[in-house]
Amino acid sequence: MSQFDDRKRGQETKFQLEQELEFKAQARRAKLLGLWAAGLMGLEGDAAADYAKSVVVADLEEAGIEDLFRKVRGDLDQHAVQLSDHQIRAKMDECLAEARASVLAGN
């Protein structure tokens, strides 16, 4: 029974680590997306960093990515940045891929 318990603990540990890495990647995606959107809105320096932080916080409001999309979509609309929903979602996917690679690389 010991081998079974060891295997179970190993799988639980692996699952927990994967979940932690995914959480970090999603937070990093939100930051990258926020910095990208900030640039489109003409924000620089501290203003861009503060906006990116607000995007990270918005992403924590509910499960899934719709809160993140709504935040960025609304802010871009307020600043008259013309992008389609598809373009924003494609950038979200691109940022997530970049964030996952960065987290896996230990950055």
Backbone as CSV, one residue per row, in Angstrom:
resi,resn,N_x,N_y,N_z,CA_x,CA_y,CA_z,C_x,C_y,C_z
1,MET,0.815,-1.192,0.000,0.000,0.000,0.000,0.862,1.260,0.000
2,SER,2.093,1.129,0.461,3.002,2.261,0.547,3.299,2.842,-0.839
3,GLN,3.511,1.994,-1.838,3.791,2.490,-3.183,2.601,3.257,-3.736
4,PHE,1.421,2.769,-3.475,0.215,3.451,-3.929,0.114,4.826,-3.278
5,ASP,0.338,4.901,-1.979,0.281,6.182,-1.263,1.350,7.137,-1.774
6,ASP,2.545,6.619,-2.009,3.621,7.453,-2.533,3.265,8.003,-3.911
7,ARG,2.714,7.151,-4.758,2.318,7.584,-6.102,1.208,8.636,-6.015
8,LYS,0.257,8.420,-5.128,-0.843,9.373,-4.952,-0.302,10.722,-4.489
9,ARG,0.585,10.722,-3.493,1.174,11.970,-3.006,1.970,12.651,-4.113
10,GLY,2.680,11.870,-4.903,3.445,12.428,-6.015,2.554,13.097,-7.041
11,GLN,1.443,12.463,-7.347,0.496,13.046,-8.306,-0.149,14.298,-7.745
12,GLU,-0.480,14.290,-6.460,-1.076,15.470,-5.830,-0.081,16.635,-5.822
13,THR,1.165,16.331,-5.537,2.199,17.362,-5.531,2.396,17.933,-6.933
14,LYS,2.424,17.055,-7.921,2.574,17.491,-9.303,1.394,18.374,-9.721
15,PHE,0.186,17.962,-9.373,-1.000,18.736,-9.706,-0.937,20.115,-9.046
16,GLN,-0.548,20.161,-7.794,-0.464,21.434,-7.070,0.569,22.350,-7.731
17,LEU,1.706,21.807,-8.092,2.741,22.603,-8.754,2.243,23.134,-10.096
18,GLU,1.574,22.293,-10.862,1.036,22.725,-12.153,0.018,23.847,-11.975
19,GLN,-0.816,23.747,-10.951,-1.811,24.782,-10.688,-1.140,26.100,-10.297
20,GLU,-0.102,26.026,-9.486,0.631,27.233,-9.093,1.296,27.896,-10.294
21,LEU,1.904,27.092,-11.154,2.543,27.631,-12.347,1.522,28.266,-13.285
22,GLU,0.365,27.638,-13.415,-0.683,28.193,-14.281,-1.218,29.505,-13.717
23,PHE,-1.373,29.580,-12.398,-1.822,30.829,-11.770,-0.814,31.943,-12.049
24,LYS,0.468,31.642,-11.894,1.511,32.636,-12.166,1.480,33.056,-13.631
25,ALA,1.296,32.097,-14.520,1.250,32.407,-15.948,0.047,33.293,-16.271
26,GLN,-1.085,33.020,-15.667,-2.270,33.835,-15.940,-2.104,35.248,-15.394
27,ALA,-1.477,35.378,-14.226,-1.216,36.712,-13.687,-0.235,37.466,-14.577
28,ARG,0.780,36.752,-15.066,1.756,37.383,-15.955,1.102,37.763,-17.278
29,ARG,0.179,36.926,-17.771,-0.549,37.272,-18.991,-1.306,38.576,-18.801
30,ALA,-1.980,38.718,-17.666,-2.734,39.936,-17.404,-1.811,41.150,-17.389
31,LYS,-0.648,41.006,-16.799,0.304,42.120,-16.757,0.787,42.463,-18.161
32,LEU,1.163,41.441,-18.934,1.614,41.684,-20.305,0.518,42.342,-21.140
33,LEU,-0.700,41.852,-20.988,-1.828,42.432,-21.717,-2.053,43.870,-21.292
34,GLY,-1.943,44.116,-19.997,-2.107,45.477,-19.492,-1.056,46.427,-20.029
35,LEU,0.187,45.974,-20.093,1.258,46.821,-20.638,1.038,47.093,-22.125
36,TRP,0.574,46.067,-22.844,0.267,46.239,-24.262,-0.855,47.265,-24.448
37,ALA,-1.929,47.099,-23.695,-3.065,48.026,-23.805,-2.664,49.430,-23.374
38,ALA,-1.845,49.517,-22.340,-1.384,50.831,-21.878,-0.645,51.552,-23.000
39,GLY,0.196,50.834,-23.709,0.907,51.439,-24.831,-0.037,51.944,-25.906
40,LEU,-1.080,51.181,-26.186,-2.062,51.601,-27.188,-2.833,52.837,-26.739
41,MET,-2.983,52.987,-25.425,-3.712,54.132,-24.884,-2.802,55.331,-24.629
42,GLY,-1.522,55.181,-24.931,-0.585,56.284,-24.771,-0.027,56.441,-23.370
43,LEU,-0.182,55.426,-22.538,0.354,55.489,-21.180,1.803,55.021,-21.184
44,GLU,2.624,55.665,-20.361,4.041,55.305,-20.276,4.493,55.287,-18.831
45,GLY,5.614,54.659,-18.587,6.242,54.679,-17.274,5.351,54.162,-16.167
46,ASP,5.272,54.944,-15.084,4.481,54.547,-13.920,3.004,54.395,-14.249
47,ALA,2.500,55.237,-15.137,1.085,55.149,-15.513,0.799,53.814,-16.196
48,ALA,1.708,53.374,-17.044,1.545,52.081,-17.719,1.639,50.941,-16.717
49,ALA,2.582,51.032,-15.793,2.736,49.984,-14.772,1.511,49.929,-13.870
50,ASP,0.986,51.091,-13.493,-0.215,51.128,-12.652,-1.410,50.546,-13.389
51,TYR,-1.520,50.855,-14.675,-2.626,50.297,-15.446,-2.497,48.775,-15.530
52,ALA,-1.286,48.283,-15.773,-1.071,46.835,-15.856,-1.465,46.159,-14.547
53,LYS,-1.156,46.789,-13.423,-1.558,46.241,-12.122,-3.074,46.192,-11.999
54,SER,-3.744,47.219,-12.509,-5.211,47.226,-12.436,-5.812,46.116,-13.286
55,VAL,-5.145,45.752,-14.368,-5.612,44.653,-15.217,-5.429,43.323,-14.481
56,VAL,-4.317,43.173,-13.779,-4.084,41.958,-12.991,-5.172,41.809,-11.931
57,VAL,-5.492,42.899,-11.248,-6.534,42.861,-10.214,-7.890,42.531,-10.836
58,ALA,-8.178,43.122,-11.983,-9.461,42.853,-12.660,-9.579,41.384,-13.043
59,ASP,-8.461,40.766,-13.377,-8.479,39.359,-13.780,-8.832,38.440,-12.619
60,LEU,-8.674,38.921,-11.403,-8.968,38.103,-10.225,-10.427,38.205,-9.774
61,GLU,-11.216,39.027,-10.451,-12.595,39.254,-10.037,-13.470,38.018,-10.159
62,GLU,-13.257,37.238,-11.197,-14.069,36.036,-11.397,-13.252,34.989,-12.146
63,ALA,-13.714,33.780,-12.093,-13.021,32.706,-12.810,-13.158,32.913,-14.306
64,GLY,-12.177,32.473,-15.042,-12.218,32.611,-16.491,-11.546,33.886,-16.950
65,ILE,-11.672,34.144,-18.242,-10.978,35.288,-18.818,-11.894,36.443,-19.210
66,GLU,-13.182,36.274,-19.015,-14.102,37.320,-19.462,-13.937,38.620,-18.686
67,ASP,-13.593,38.550,-17.389,-13.363,39.765,-16.621,-12.156,40.524,-17.178
68,LEU,-11.139,39.795,-17.552,-9.944,40.389,-18.147,-10.294,41.042,-19.488
69,PHE,-11.021,40.333,-20.315,-11.416,40.875,-21.618,-12.269,42.133,-21.454
70,ARG,-13.267,42.090,-20.561,-14.146,43.254,-20.362,-13.362,44.482,-19.918
71,LYS,-12.420,44.288,-19.016,-11.609,45.407,-18.522,-10.851,46.063,-19.667
72,VAL,-10.126,45.264,-20.411,-9.304,45.817,-21.490,-10.179,46.389,-22.597
73,ARG,-11.230,45.669,-22.980,-12.134,46.145,-24.032,-12.737,47.505,-23.646
74,GLY,-13.213,47.614,-22.422,-13.818,48.869,-21.967,-12.826,50.019,-21.936
75,ASP,-11.628,49.758,-21.456,-10.623,50.814,-21.380,-10.149,51.245,-22.761
76,LEU,-9.974,50.302,-23.658,-9.584,50.663,-25.021,-10.693,51.474,-25.698
77,ASP,-11.939,51.097,-25.465,-13.054,51.854,-26.031,-13.076,53.281,-25.490
78,GLN,-12.825,53.444,-24.191,-12.806,54.787,-23.589,-11.721,55.665,-24.192
79,HIS,-10.635,55.062,-24.622,-9.535,55.815,-25.213,-9.594,55.810,-26.745
80,ALA,-10.721,55.391,-27.289,-10.972,55.396,-28.733,-9.930,54.598,-29.518
81,VAL,-9.476,53.495,-28.932,-8.560,52.596,-29.632,-9.417,51.589,-30.385
82,GLN,-9.281,51.575,-31.696,-10.108,50.730,-32.546,-9.466,49.362,-32.762
83,LEU,-9.959,48.381,-32.024,-9.537,46.995,-32.194,-10.772,46.109,-32.124
84,SER,-10.749,45.038,-32.882,-11.864,44.099,-32.816,-11.712,43.207,-31.584
85,ASP,-12.811,42.596,-31.186,-12.760,41.631,-30.086,-11.775,40.520,-30.420
86,HIS,-11.770,40.094,-31.675,-10.864,39.029,-32.100,-9.402,39.436,-31.901
87,GLN,-9.066,40.665,-32.227,-7.688,41.120,-32.062,-7.280,41.120,-30.587
88,ILE,-8.181,41.541,-29.721,-7.876,41.559,-28.288,-7.718,40.136,-27.773
89,ARG,-8.638,39.264,-28.142,-8.553,37.872,-27.681,-7.301,37.172,-28.228
90,ALA,-6.925,37.490,-29.454,-5.699,36.921,-30.021,-4.484,37.397,-29.230
91,LYS,-4.492,38.659,-28.838,-3.387,39.181,-28.022,-3.379,38.524,-26.647
92,MET,-4.555,38.262,-26.098,-4.639,37.558,-24.815,-3.998,36.176,-24.934
93,ASP,-4.295,35.470,-26.017,-3.710,34.145,-26.244,-2.195,34.236,-26.402
94,GLU,-1.744,35.229,-27.150,-0.317,35.431,-27.358,0.393,35.729,-26.030
95,CYS,-0.221,36.574,-25.212,0.363,36.914,-23.915,0.411,35.695,-22.997
96,LEU,-0.617,34.852,-23.051,-0.615,33.653,-22.216,0.490,32.696,-22.642
97,ALA,0.683,32.524,-23.926,1.754,31.653,-24.407,3.113,32.192,-23.969
98,GLU,3.302,33.490,-24.090,4.558,34.113,-23.661,4.750,33.968,-22.151
99,ALA,3.682,34.172,-21.404,3.747,34.074,-19.939,4.056,32.652,-19.500
100,ARG,3.422,31.675,-20.120,3.696,30.270,-19.761,5.151,29.912,-20.028
101,ALA,5.665,30.340,-21.160,7.061,30.062,-21.496,7.990,30.717,-20.481
102,SER,7.665,31.916,-20.089,8.484,32.649,-19.120,8.460,31.966,-17.757
103,VAL,7.276,31.552,-17.318,7.152,30.882,-16.022,7.891,29.555,-16.038
104,LEU,7.744,28.798,-17.097,8.443,27.509,-17.199,9.957,27.671,-17.226
105,ALA,10.403,28.801,-17.796,11.843,29.076,-17.856,12.364,29.593,-16.510
106,GLY,11.462,29.847,-15.594,11.859,30.316,-14.274,12.081,31.814,-14.192
107,ASN,11.574,32.534,-15.147,11.711,33.998,-15.146,10.579,34.669,-14.431
